[in-house]
Amino acid sequence: MKYESNDRIRQVVVNACLALEEDRRKLEKERKSQGLIVNQFLSGLIAGIGSEEFVEKECELLGLSFCGVMFGIAVIGLDSGMDRYLKPNKPEDLELLLFSIKNVCNEVLGTTVMDDYQVCIVHYNHRINLLFNFAHEDLEKMKKDTEHISQTMVGLIDQYLKIQVRMGIGSFGKGFNHIAFSYEEAMIAAQLKDSTITENILFYDQVKYSGNSHQAFLKTIMDYITNNYDNVDLDLKIVAETVHISPSYVSTLFKRYTDVNFSDYVLRIRMEKAIELLIHTDYKVYEVAEKVGFINTQYFSVQFKRQTGLSPIEFRQQNRQ
């Protein structure tokens, strides 16, 4: 019988170990890739992308299944204690913090018994969000289970990361289309700035009849417009992205709480600033137009006359006499 040398045997073992390690890396890469694809799909649900039929097909392709038809969203809003993590002009710090928060959430979910519901963690819109799916339609039980999970996560995030977060929770509703609706409600609750509210778990139902939540958002939007009216690209989409809600919801806030729609409000602010410049400066009309966000001077003049009844030159002449 012929025996292999020790070196030959050792090399075979080493090669086998290297092959196993390579296979492990490939599997890990595939697992991470699958996780990114699933997160992208769930992010699309939160953003309201896709019909029911499209969502069902994607679930089948990705091997995803939901336990029921009732859905709700919870958003983790960063509150205080972030200075020790976040440095100016270092977005990677935020991503690292979100990764840490996600790990805490995974730990909670891994130790929680969920017989009639499931929870997906979704990294979307620079936040960690929780997608709740229920196998029943008992709203009180949904609220109780959601609050329990959320409270546990808030406590552990404080314990492990030494930061305080607020969980905003949207309404529960039937069908995939409700997910985006619930998300916007959860965002409002998570970002509500109200000194009278001290709870770190806040359901949208608790604030939806209060003007504070909506008007706080509206003030943020109006302040942004006031500070950025000179941006020629300023539009509904940009403003919506700034406050992390959909363009349609921004429009809804204006319709509900002001006497003008979004576009008319932006135009009003621009005209007010144009009037100031025409009266108090010697800028030429085309310069005034540029400074209030108009590329086309003729269009600016048309809009100005429509608002004031006078051309920019006529307005300046009458108000400087």
MOLIN-V950320 format. One record per residue. N is the residue number from 1. RES is the residue in three letters. SS is DSSP state (H for helix, E for strand, L for the rest). PHI is phi in whole degrees, 0 to 359 (* if undefined). PSI is psi in whole degrees, -180 to 180 (none if undefined). Layout:
N:RES:SS:PHI:PSI, N:RES:SS:PHI:PSI
This chain:
1:MET:L:*:134, 2:LYS:L:261:128, 3:TYR:L:258:141, 4:GLU:L:287:149, 5:SER:L:292:158, 6:ASN:H:299:-38, 7:ASP:H:297:-40, 8:ARG:H:295:-44, 9:ILE:H:297:-43, 10:ARG:H:298:-41, 11:GLN:H:295:-40, 12:VAL:H:299:-44, 13:VAL:H:296:-44, 14:VAL:H:299:-44, 15:ASN:H:298:-40, 16:ALA:H:295:-41, 17:CYS:H:295:-41, 18:LEU:H:296:-40, 19:ALA:H:295:-40, 20:LEU:H:295:-41, 21:GLU:H:294:-40, 22:GLU:H:296:-42, 23:ASP:H:298:-40, 24:ARG:H:297:-43, 25:ARG:H:296:-41, 26:LYS:H:297:-43, 27:LEU:H:295:-39, 28:GLU:H:294:-40, 29:LYS:H:296:-43, 30:GLU:H:295:-39, 31:ARG:H:296:-44, 32:LYS:H:294:-40, 33:SER:H:298:-43, 34:GLN:H:297:-40, 35:GLY:H:297:-40, 36:LEU:H:294:-40, 37:ILE:H:295:-44, 38:VAL:H:296:-43, 39:ASN:H:297:-39, 40:GLN:H:296:-41, 41:PHE:H:296:-47, 42:LEU:H:294:-34, 43:SER:H:298:-38, 44:GLY:H:297:-38, 45:LEU:H:298:-43, 46:ILE:H:295:-36, 47:ALA:H:282:-8, 48:GLY:L:81:27, 49:ILE:L:268:131, 50:GLY:L:99:145, 51:SER:L:279:171, 52:GLU:H:302:-41, 53:GLU:H:295:-43, 54:PHE:H:298:-46, 55:VAL:H:299:-43, 56:GLU:H:297:-40, 57:LYS:H:294:-42, 58:GLU:H:295:-40, 59:CYS:H:300:-42, 60:GLU:H:295:-43, 61:LEU:H:295:-38, 62:LEU:H:272:-6, 63:GLY:L:72:29, 64:LEU:L:263:147, 65:SER:L:218:145, 66:PHE:L:248:148, 67:CYS:L:278:-14, 68:GLY:L:196:-170, 69:VAL:L:252:0, 70:MET:E:263:131, 71:PHE:E:227:155, 72:GLY:E:202:158, 73:ILE:E:237:141, 74:ALA:E:239:136, 75:VAL:E:246:132, 76:ILE:E:269:111, 77:GLY:E:262:129, 78:LEU:E:287:133, 79:ASP:E:248:-86, 80:SER:E:229:164, 81:GLY:L:90:9, 82:MET:L:277:-15, 83:ASP:L:301:-32, 84:ARG:L:288:-15, 85:TYR:L:257:-38, 86:LEU:L:256:130, 87:LYS:L:244:150, 88:PRO:L:303:140, 89:ASN:L:60:29, 90:LYS:L:230:78, 91:PRO:H:298:-23, 92:GLU:H:295:-25, 93:ASP:H:296:-42, 94:LEU:H:296:-42, 95:GLU:H:297:-39, 96:LEU:H:296:-41, 97:LEU:H:296:-44, 98:LEU:H:296:-37, 99:PHE:H:298:-41, 100:SER:H:294:-42, 101:ILE:H:297:-42, 102:LYS:H:299:-40, 103:ASN:H:297:-40, 104:VAL:H:297:-43, 105:CYS:H:298:-41, 106:ASN:H:298:-38, 107:GLU:H:296:-42, 108:VAL:H:297:-47, 109:LEU:H:295:-32, 110:GLY:H:289:-18, 111:THR:L:246:11, 112:THR:L:252:131, 113:VAL:L:278:122, 114:MET:L:234:92, 115:ASP:L:282:-37, 116:ASP:L:233:24, 117:TYR:E:202:166, 118:GLN:E:219:159, 119:VAL:E:227:131, 120:CYS:E:248:134, 121:ILE:E:270:127, 122:VAL:E:234:121, 123:HIS:E:272:104, 124:TYR:E:214:137, 125:ASN:L:60:40, 126:HIS:L:59:34, 127:ARG:E:214:160, 128:ILE:E:263:126, 129:ASN:E:237:153, 130:LEU:E:244:123, 131:LEU:E:260:111, 132:PHE:E:267:137, 133:ASN:E:227:129, 134:PHE:E:243:146, 135:ALA:L:269:3, 136:HIS:L:224:180, 137:GLU:L:236:25, 138:ASP:L:277:100, 139:LEU:H:298:-37, 140:GLU:H:295:-41, 141:LYS:H:292:-38, 142:MET:H:301:-47, 143:LYS:H:297:-42, 144:LYS:H:296:-47, 145:ASP:H:294:-41, 146:THR:H:296:-42, 147:GLU:H:295:-39, 148:HIS:H:297:-49, 149:ILE:H:300:-47, 150:SER:H:296:-43, 151:GLN:H:297:-40, 152:THR:H:296:-43, 153:MET:H:296:-45, 154:VAL:H:301:-43, 155:GLY:H:296:-43, 156:LEU:H:287:-34, 157:ILE:H:297:-42, 158:ASP:H:296:-43, 159:GLN:H:293:-47, 160:TYR:H:275:-41, 161:LEU:H:257:-10, 162:LYS:L:61:39, 163:ILE:L:228:155, 164:GLN:E:256:134, 165:VAL:E:233:160, 166:ARG:E:242:133, 167:MET:E:261:118, 168:GLY:E:262:131, 169:ILE:E:237:125, 170:GLY:L:277:-180, 171:SER:L:286:163, 172:PHE:L:258:136, 173:GLY:E:207:171, 174:LYS:E:267:134, 175:GLY:L:95:158, 176:PHE:L:297:-31, 177:ASN:H:296:-23, 178:HIS:H:285:-19, 179:ILE:H:300:-49, 180:ALA:H:297:-39, 181:PHE:H:297:-46, 182:SER:H:296:-36, 183:TYR:H:298:-45, 184:GLU:H:295:-37, 185:GLU:H:295:-44, 186:ALA:H:297:-38, 187:MET:H:298:-43, 188:ILE:H:298:-45, 189:ALA:H:294:-41, 190:ALA:H:291:-31, 191:GLN:H:258:4, 192:LEU:L:299:124, 193:LYS:L:256:99, 194:ASP:L:212:115, 195:SER:L:294:-16, 196:THR:L:277:-11, 197:ILE:L:255:119, 198:THR:L:249:-9, 199:GLU:L:293:144, 200:ASN:L:263:-3, 201:ILE:E:239:116, 202:LEU:E:230:116, 203:PHE:E:278:143, 204:TYR:H:301:-34, 205:ASP:H:302:-26, 206:GLN:H:286:-22, 207:VAL:H:238:-6, 208:LYS:L:294:-25, 209:TYR:L:267:1, 210:SER:L:261:136, 211:GLY:H:290:-17, 212:ASN:H:303:-46, 213:SER:H:295:-48, 214:HIS:H:289:-42, 215:GLN:H:289:-28, 216:ALA:H:295:-42, 217:PHE:H:295:-44, 218:LEU:H:297:-39, 219:LYS:H:296:-41, 220:THR:H:300:-43, 221:ILE:H:296:-46, 222:MET:H:295:-40, 223:ASP:H:297:-40, 224:TYR:H:296:-43, 225:ILE:H:297:-44, 226:THR:H:299:-35, 227:ASN:H:272:-10, 228:ASN:H:227:21, 229:TYR:L:298:-23, 230:ASP:L:280:-6, 231:ASN:L:282:116, 232:VAL:L:294:-21, 233:ASP:L:268:2, 234:LEU:L:300:120, 235:ASP:L:211:-178, 236:LEU:H:301:-41, 237:LYS:H:295:-45, 238:ILE:H:298:-45, 239:VAL:H:295:-42, 240:ALA:H:299:-41, 241:GLU:H:294:-32, 242:THR:H:295:-39, 243:VAL:H:259:5, 244:HIS:L:63:39, 245:ILE:L:227:170, 246:SER:L:283:156, 247:PRO:H:303:-38, 248:SER:H:296:-34, 249:TYR:H:287:-35, 250:VAL:H:300:-45, 251:SER:H:300:-41, 252:THR:H:298:-42, 253:LEU:H:297:-42, 254:PHE:H:295:-42, 255:LYS:H:295:-35, 256:ARG:H:280:-36, 257:TYR:H:243:-3, 258:THR:L:229:174, 259:ASP:L:264:6, 260:VAL:L:224:162, 261:ASN:L:274:177, 262:PHE:H:301:-51, 263:SER:H:299:-42, 264:ASP:H:294:-34, 265:TYR:H:293:-44, 266:VAL:H:300:-44, 267:LEU:H:297:-40, 268:ARG:H:300:-47, 269:ILE:H:298:-44, 270:ARG:H:297:-41, 271:MET:H:293:-39, 272:GLU:H:299:-43, 273:LYS:H:291:-37, 274:ALA:H:296:-41, 275:ILE:H:299:-44, 276:GLU:H:301:-46, 277:LEU:H:292:-39, 278:LEU:H:294:-35, 279:ILE:H:278:-42, 280:HIS:H:255:-2, 281:THR:L:228:173, 282:ASP:L:252:18, 283:TYR:L:301:142, 284:LYS:L:291:163, 285:VAL:H:301:-42, 286:TYR:H:295:-31, 287:GLU:H:289:-40, 288:VAL:H:299:-45, 289:ALA:H:303:-47, 290:GLU:H:297:-39, 291:LYS:H:287:-16, 292:VAL:L:248:17, 293:GLY:L:95:19, 294:PHE:L:250:132, 295:ILE:L:275:-40, 296:ASN:L:264:114, 297:THR:H:295:-38, 298:GLN:H:296:-42, 299:TYR:H:296:-39, 300:PHE:H:301:-45, 301:SER:H:296:-39, 302:VAL:H:297:-47, 303:GLN:H:295:-39, 304:PHE:H:296:-44, 305:LYS:H:293:-35, 306:ARG:H:296:-35, 307:GLN:H:278:-36, 308:THR:H:248:-16, 309:GLY:L:86:-3, 310:LEU:L:229:154, 311:SER:L:286:163, 312:PRO:H:304:-41, 313:ILE:H:293:-45, 314:GLU:H:299:-40, 315:PHE:H:296:-43, 316:ARG:H:297:-44, 317:GLN:H:298:-42, 318:GLN:H:289:-33, 319:ASN:H:264:7, 320:ARG:L:245:3, 321:GLN:L:282:none
